[in-house]
Amino acid sequence: MKVCPEGLYVEPGGFYVDPVRPVERAVITHGHSDHARPGHANVLATSGTLAIMRQRLGEGAGGAQQALEYGEAIRIGDVTVRLAPAGHVLGSAQVVLEYNGSRVVVSGDYKRTFDRTCAPFEPVPCDVFITEATFGLPVFRHPPDLGEVRKLIHSLEIFPERSHVVGVYALGKCQRLITLLRAAGYDRPIYLHGALEPICKLYEGFGIALGELRPATVAVKEELKGALVMAPPGAVADRWARRLTDPVVAMASGWMRVRQRARQRGVELPLVISDHADWDELTQTLEDVGAPEVWVTHGREEALVHHATQRGIRARALALVGFEEEGA
């Protein structure tokens, strides 16, 4: 395996994993735009990821698309490929590669926290583990998500006259927050910015119940008084939001752990809810997979490389570019 301008190349199979430029053959871990780029000739991914790519990219989702479900195996060149759940978003997968008796696992983005909207992360023992490190610093320890959701519900209760608008990424965070709210007992209608509706409908098509959802951008001002509204982070302050009554601005992201980021975005109610592994999850995963060698692809590589090295694991940072948390 080697790093090319297009991304991570699996030479004996003749394919790339999450390439950042159009290639002949791509294996895609999940549907976020920094991993699922348009223009590949042949795309292999889970059916969930392919559906997301078609929804978001249209004809750019790939000339030929092949679904590979969790646990199934396929031979590409001299490499056996299978996909294991990553627990990040609907359809997200780790790429498990076997060649000449060795196994490499490319994690893609992942988390270990329970999420009703996707299959849970499955640790796969391997010889080389290629991991993300978006929150790869010890300061990033995500609190229980139920506690964060209860903060939001409590704010709705104590400010019944104010609209609450929550910035969420369209794929994954939006649907996960909705299911967390429903699990916490919030059964009122939730209003959605139009940019969030298509992926919510796609999730419902995969059997994920989200409860009553209503369009926010056509609702009258009186209807939104005291309501819970979700919108992409960049749309929270757009013209449509003027109809919100004295809104409480919230945002759901692991980056809300950094108070300066919350202040910069004008966030009154930061919710630390992330779809990426935090420091404890990253380090626990290194133990669980038991790989003697670890490559760190993107995020805060140095700290995780140091942690692994201190524990006798051969570790290095990969110079992959073009990856970040969607919407960051």
N, C-alpha and C positions, 0 to 999 in steps of 0.2 A: 504494500500500500504506500502511496506517496501523495504529497500535497502538490497540486498543480494550480495554475491560475483559475481553472474552472472549479476547483474544489478538491475533495478527497477522492482519489482514484484507486480503484481496486484492479490492479494490473492483470492478474490471472483470470479475472472475469470480464474485463473490458467494459466496466461501468463505473459510474460515479455515485457517491452518496451525498444527497442534498447539494448538487452543484449550483454555483451562483451564476453560471452562464449556460446558454443552451448547449446541450450535448446530445450524442446519439442515443445513449442509454443511461437512464437515471433511476436510482432507487431513492424514494422520498420517505422521510420519517414521519412527517405530519404536514398539515395544511397551512401553517403560518407562512406569511409572504417572504420571510427571510430564509426559509427552507424549501418552499415549493415555488420555484421560479417558472415563468412561462417559457415555451419554445422548445422543449425537449422532444426528440423524435420518438422515443420509447420510454414509458414511465411504468415502474412497478411500485405498488403501495397497497395498503389495506383498502377495502372498499369504502370505508369511511373517509379516508384521506382523498381518494379519487373523487368522491362525491363533492367534497369541499373544494377541491381544485376546479372541478367543472363549474361549480357555483360561482367561484371567484374569478376564474381565468377564462372561462368560456372555451373557445377553440385553442387558446394557448395552453390548455391543461395537458397537452401531449398528443402527438400524432397517433400513437398506439398506446393504449392503457391496459395494463394487466393487474388484476386484483390478486393479492396474496393475503390470505387471512392468517390470524395468529396460529402458530404451530405448524402450518403447512410449509413444505420445503420445495425449492426449485433449484435446478442446476443451471448456472449461467457460466459458460466457459468451463473452467476447472474448479469453480467455487460453488459450494452449496449454500443457498441463502434461505433463511427463514426470518420471520418477524415476530417479536415478542412485545407484549404490552409495555408502554412507557408511562401511562398514567398522567399524561400532560393535557391532552384534549381528545375529543372524539377521533378515533382512528389512529392516534399517535402510536408509534412503534419504535423499538430498538431494532437495529439490523444485525442479525447474527450471521457471521461469515465463517465457513469451515473450509480449510484448504490444507492438504497434506498433513492431516492429523492435528492441526492447530485451529484454535477458535478465537476470533476477534469479534467483539461486540461494540457497535457504534450506538451510543445511547440516544442520540438526538436530544431534544429537550425532555425533561422528565421531572416528576415529583413523586414522593412516597405517601403523601397525605391522601386519605380517602376522598374520592370524588364520584358522585352519583352519575356523572355524565360520560365517564369513560372507563375502560378496563384498567384495573390497578397494575402498577409497575411490577414486573416479574424479574427478580435478580437472576441472571444467567451466568453461571461459572464460566470463566474464560481465561485465555492466556494473555490477551491484551484487551484492556477496557478503554474505550475512547469516550470520554465524558465531557459534558458541558460543565460550566462553572459560573453561570450567570450571577449567582449569589455566593460565590466562593470566598467569602471572608467570614471570620468567626463572629463579627458583629451581626450578621444576618441569621437570626433565629426567629422563624415565623411563629407568632402566637397561634393558639387554637382558632380555627376559622369560625367556629360557632360563637366564640366570644366577640369576634369582630362584627359578626352579623347582628348579634344582640345589641351592640352599640348603635347600629343603624336603626333597628326597631325601636330602641329606647328613645332615640332622637325624634323619630316620627311620633311617638307618644307624647313627648313633652313639648313638641312644637307642632301641634295639629293644624295650625293655620298656615304653616310654611311648606312649600314644595321642597322635596329632596331630590336633587339630581346627582346621580352617581356616574362618574366616568369609568367605563369598562371597555376592554378590548372586545371587538365584535365576535371573535372566534375563541371560545373557551371560557374566558372570564365572565362574560355576560351570562351564559347558560349555567355555569357553576354557581354564580351568586344567586341566580333565581332559584335553583334547587336548594341552596342553603337556606334562603329565606322561607321557602315552602316547608322545609324540614323543621324550621324554628317556629312554625305556626302562622306565618304571615300569609293570609289567604285573599287579601284584597287584590284588585287588578294592578298590574305593573305596566307602566307606560314606556314604550320603546321609541327611540329615535329611529327613523326609517332605515338607517344604515345597519341596524342590528336585526331587523326583522327577517331577512332571507336566511341567515344562518340559524336563527331560532326555529324557523319552519323546517329546516333541514334536520336539526337535532330531533324535533318532534317526529319527523319521518322515520328516524332510527329508534323510535319508541321511548324517547326521553320526555317525560311529562313536565311541562313548565307552568301549568295553570293558566289563568286568564291573562292574556296580554293584549294591550291596546296601543294603537299608534299615538305617539305624543305630538307629532308635528302638525296634526290636524285637529287636536283636541282644543276646546275652548278654555279660556283662562280659568273660569270658575271650576271647571272639571278637574283641573290640575292642582287646585288649592289643597294642600295637605297630602298630595299624591306622591308616590315614589316613581321617579323617572330615571331611565337609564339611557346613556348616550356615549358615543365614542369620546375619549378624553379631549380631542381637539374640537369637538362640537359643543362642549358644555357652555361656552360663552357666545355661541353664534346667535344670529338674529331671532331664530325660532324660540330661543330660551327666554325672550323678553316676556312671554306670556306666563312664565312661572312666577308665583307669588313669593317674594322675599326668599329666594331659594337658599337652602343649605347645600353647599357644594361639597360633595364627597368624591373620593376616588378609591377604587379597589386595586391595589398593586403591592407587590413586595417592596417596591421602591418607597412606599409610604413609611417604611421604617426610618428613612432619612428625612428628618424634619424640614431641612432646607428645601428639599424637592417639593414637599407639601406646600410650604409657604410660597415658593416660586410659582406654583400652579394656582394659588389662591384657594387652596383646599381647606375648608373649615373642619371637615370630618374625615381624616385619613383612616382608611381601612387596610390593614396589612393582610392582604389575601393574595397569595401568589400561586401560579401554576408551575413554578420552578422549584427544584429542591433547594432547601436552605443548607447552611454549613453542616449541621448535624446529619441531615439526610445524605448529603454528598459523601461525608466521611464514613457513614454507616454503610453506604452502598459499596465503597471500596472494600470494606471488610466482607460484605456479603458475597460479592462476585469472586473474591480471592485471586484476582489477577496479579501475577508477579510484575506486570508492566502496565503503566497507565499513561495515556496521552490526554491532555486537557485541551479542548478545542477553542472555546470562546467564553469570555467572561473574565473573572478574576483568577487567572491561571496560576500566578506565582504562589499564592498562599496554599492552594491545593497541591501543587507540585511539591512544595516544601513539606507539607503534612505527609504526603505519601513517601517521600524520600526518607523522612525521619523514621518511618516504619518499615524500612527495608524494601520498599517498592521502587523499581526503576520508573521514573516519571519524567515527562518532558511536556513543554507547551508546544502546541501546533500553531503555526502562523496562518490560521484560516481567517479570512476577512468576510464581511458582509452579513454577519449574524448579530442580532440584538433582539431584545424583547419587543414583540410587535407593538407599534404605537409609541415606543420610547423616543 
